[in-house]
């Protein structure tokens, strides 16, 4: 039977066969406020980059050999993360949360979130259904668990739910209450249940308009540059599939750590660009 250990002070070293490691600039401090880590099982590893601010968070290692990596940000990481056996959760740098998000991993799959992502309140990401569904004729299972990959600079609106197998390219907007059941390219706005593209070739910027003066509203009518417009330049084809393949081949938490920590350093603005697929033009017969 697995024993449980709860850690509420980030400087506390686990007494069980689990690890908490700190990486990054030793001059940066880690803030860990009203948060806790629950270790059940063994062989798990939590890596926090110095400069991270973790608040009202719960990190649940529910079984064995899972990895959680949290990058640094000037904003608080407010979230509940649940990993089980051999799951991998990666949260890049410069995120923000307007309320606690729930990230639920399952069946040895992975959740990868890039840099500069903005989460509104009550966002949920889950990798499984999670109960078993079978075909009535063949008796074969038809609902496999799948990993989720989110690129850089994505705005995820209030009450968005992202389900298994989804990939979202850098620069996109997921509208409030969207149910995201399939993958989407870069620089698109999606909305609905199930979600669909409502506008292409768009981008977003972080400043909030709530308290804008009339002058600030006027100044915001045109953006000064194209920093949030993403292209294929410097992008690697099928980048998420390659990360997934590497993680699936890895046989230890140490190998997965080596694979993922390199993604904390941005090597290309367009590293997670996904192009808009070409439209299928209907023929005369169609």
C-alpha positions, 0 to 999 in steps of 0.5 A: 500500500502506498504511503502519502506525504504532504509538503506545504513548505517548499524547502522541506525535503521529502522523506519518501522516495521522491524528489523536489529539485530547483533549477535556474538562477540562484539569485531568484527566489521561489514563492510557494504560498497556500500550496501543497505537494502530495506524494503518493508512491515513489520515484516521482520528481518535481522540478521548479525553476527559481523565480516561479510564484506558486499560489493556491496550488495543489500538486498531486503525485498519485502514483509512481515515476511521474514528472512535473516541471514548472518554469518561472514567471512574474505571475502566480501559478494557480492550479491543481495538477494530478499525475499518476503513473509515468505522467509528465507535466511541463509548464513553461515560463511567463504564464498567468492564471486568473483563477485555479486551473485543473490539469488531470493527466492519465495513463502515462500520457503527457501535458506540455504547455509552452511559454507566455500562456494566459489562463482565465478562471476555471480552465480544465485540461484532461487527457482521458474520458476517464472511464472505459468505452468499448465497441458493442460489436468488437468489444474493443476499447475505443477511447484511448487516453492521449497527450495534449500539447499547447504552444506559446502565447495562447489565451485560454478563456474562462471555463474552457475545457481542453480534451485528450489529443488536442494540439494548439499552435502558438498565438491562438485564442480559445474563447470562453466556454469553448469545448476543445476536442480537436487540434487548431493552428496558430493565430486563430480564434476559436469558440463554441461547443465543440469549438471551431475557428471563428476567425483566422489571422488574429493575435492578442496582447496581454494588457487588460482594458478594464481600467482604460482611460479614453486616451488608452483606448484610442492608443490601443486601436493599432498595435505597433509591430508584428511580434505576435504574428507567427510563421513557419520561419524557424519552426520544426515540422511536427514538433509536438509529435517529436516531443511525444516520441522522445518522451515515450521512448524515455525509460526514466524520469531522468531521461524525461527531465533532460528532454524537457528542461531544454524547452525552458529556453526559447530557441525560436519565436516560431518553435510551435507554429502550426499552419492553417491547413489548406481549404478543400475546394469543392468540385462542381460534382460536390 
